[in-house]
């Protein structure tokens, strides 16, 4: 159970912070960068949900909001996973010593949701520009933030492989699937592709 009695602790005034296992690291440590970017992505999803929360029951917006609520909770799980380095010998996706780890089932749920949405969309015949509707624009911003979180996690995974225990591989799988999910969601929120804005290569040259 999480309990936060004090918000101001002054413990980070020297540029360090504590991981979930009590270890002190610099605030620009690769692990802090990774779960900090995950937190940023979650905040963008919160802004997207300011739009999707207004959807009437049974609408695409309401269905999107339910998916996003689950994803936001997943991202806290993922941040908690990143916050506590795996113990030596701990298998990826395991829950050794009661630690919260991202599981393959969470990745599979993203894949199923992405497939469900994609089945209702017309095939892409061009790349699409971020936007079309406000909800889609927020989904694309969330997608690009998740991609940045994925890059940070890859950097961390490389560093961990050279030293301590490897990163839980489900973290990288989840972030990769989530960026795909948010791309498809952006199209789904554009009237199932009706409001997509197609990229026209070289359209502004010579203008």
ZIQUIBEL-V121234 format. One record per residue. N is the residue number from 1. RES is the residue in one letter. SS is DSSP state (h for helix, s for strand, l for the rest). PHI is phi as a letter, one per 20 degrees, with the letter a starting at -180 (999 if undefined). PSI is psi in whole degrees, 0 to 359 (NA if undefined). Layout:
n=(N:N)
res=(RES:RES)
ss=(SS:SS)
phi=(PHI:PHI)
psi=(PSI:PSI)
This chain:
n=(1:2:3:4:5:6:7:8:9:10:11:12:13:14:15:16:17:18:19:20:21:22:23:24:25:26:27:28:29:30:31:32:33:34:35:36:37:38:39:40:41:42:43:44:45:46:47:48:49:50:51:52:53:54:55:56:57:58:59:60:61:62:63:64:65:66:67:68:69:70:71:72:73:74:75:76:77:78:79:80:81:82:83:84:85:86:87:88:89:90:91:92:93:94:95:96:97:98:99:100:101:102:103:104:105:106:107:108:109:110:111:112:113:114:115:116:117:118:119:120:121:122:123:124:125:126:127:128:129:130:131:132:133:134:135:136:137:138:139:140:141:142:143:144:145:146:147:148:149:150:151:152:153:154:155:156:157:158:159:160:161:162:163:164:165:166:167:168:169:170:171:172:173:174:175:176:177:178:179:180:181:182:183:184:185:186:187:188:189:190:191:192:193:194:195:196:197:198:199:200:201:202:203:204:205:206:207)
res=(X:X:X:X:X:X:X:X:X:X:X:X:X:X:X:X:X:X:X:X:X:X:X:X:X:X:X:X:X:X:X:X:X:X:X:X:X:X:X:X:X:X:X:X:X:X:X:X:X:X:X:X:X:X:X:X:X:X:X:X:X:X:X:X:X:X:X:X:X:X:X:X:X:X:X:X:X:X:X:X:X:X:X:X:X:X:X:X:X:X:X:X:X:X:X:X:X:X:X:X:X:X:X:X:X:X:X:X:X:X:X:X:X:X:X:X:X:X:X:X:X:X:X:X:X:X:X:X:X:X:X:X:X:X:X:X:X:X:X:X:X:X:X:X:X:X:X:X:X:X:X:X:X:X:X:X:X:X:X:X:X:X:X:X:X:X:X:X:X:X:X:X:X:X:X:X:X:X:X:X:X:X:X:X:X:X:X:X:X:X:X:X:X:X:X:X:X:X:X:X:X:X:X:X:X:X:X)
ss=(l:l:l:l:l:l:l:l:l:l:l:l:l:l:l:s:s:s:l:l:l:l:l:s:s:s:l:l:l:h:h:h:h:h:h:h:h:h:h:h:h:h:h:h:h:h:h:h:h:h:h:h:l:l:l:l:l:l:l:h:h:h:h:h:h:h:h:h:h:h:h:h:h:h:h:h:h:h:h:h:h:h:h:l:l:l:l:l:l:l:l:l:l:l:l:h:h:h:l:l:l:l:l:h:h:h:h:h:h:h:h:h:h:h:h:h:h:h:l:l:l:l:l:l:l:l:l:s:s:l:l:l:l:h:h:h:h:h:h:h:h:h:h:h:h:h:h:h:h:h:h:h:h:h:h:h:h:h:h:h:h:l:l:l:l:l:l:l:h:h:h:h:h:h:h:h:h:h:h:h:h:h:h:h:h:h:h:h:l:l:l:l:l:l:l:l:s:s:l:l:l:l:l:l:l:l:l)
phi=(999:e:c:d:e:c:e:e:d:m:f:d:f:e:n:c:b:d:e:f:e:n:f:e:c:f:f:d:f:g:f:f:f:f:f:f:f:f:f:f:f:f:f:f:f:f:f:g:f:f:e:f:f:e:f:f:g:n:e:f:f:f:f:f:f:f:f:f:f:f:f:g:f:g:f:f:g:f:f:f:f:f:f:c:g:f:f:f:n:f:e:g:m:f:c:g:l:m:f:e:c:f:d:g:f:f:f:f:f:f:f:f:f:f:f:f:f:f:f:e:d:f:g:f:d:a:f:d:e:g:p:n:c:f:f:f:f:f:f:f:f:f:g:f:f:f:f:f:f:f:f:f:f:f:g:f:f:f:f:f:f:e:c:e:f:f:f:g:f:f:f:f:f:f:f:f:f:f:f:f:g:f:f:f:f:g:f:f:f:e:m:l:n:f:d:g:d:f:f:d:g:m:f:d:f:n:e)
psi=(132:134:121:101:324:137:315:113:341:6:341:10:338:9:14:161:170:138:175:340:9:350:139:132:163:151:347:16:149:325:319:319:320:306:341:322:325:318:320:317:320:323:322:320:326:322:320:321:346:335:310:335:345:2:137:155:135:353:166:322:316:319:319:319:322:319:316:326:318:319:318:319:319:318:330:320:315:320:321:323:311:328:337:105:144:143:154:131:352:131:150:135:2:176:50:140:27:12:146:119:142:137:158:330:326:323:316:323:319:317:317:318:319:315:319:314:317:330:338:359:148:151:146:132:6:159:152:147:142:129:213:296:163:318:317:320:317:322:321:323:318:318:314:329:321:321:321:321:321:316:319:321:324:318:316:317:321:316:320:323:333:351:268:203:150:159:146:117:339:338:310:321:317:312:323:315:326:321:321:315:315:329:312:321:320:319:320:322:351:47:41:42:350:332:9:141:113:143:131:102:128:17:333:3:134:4:NA)
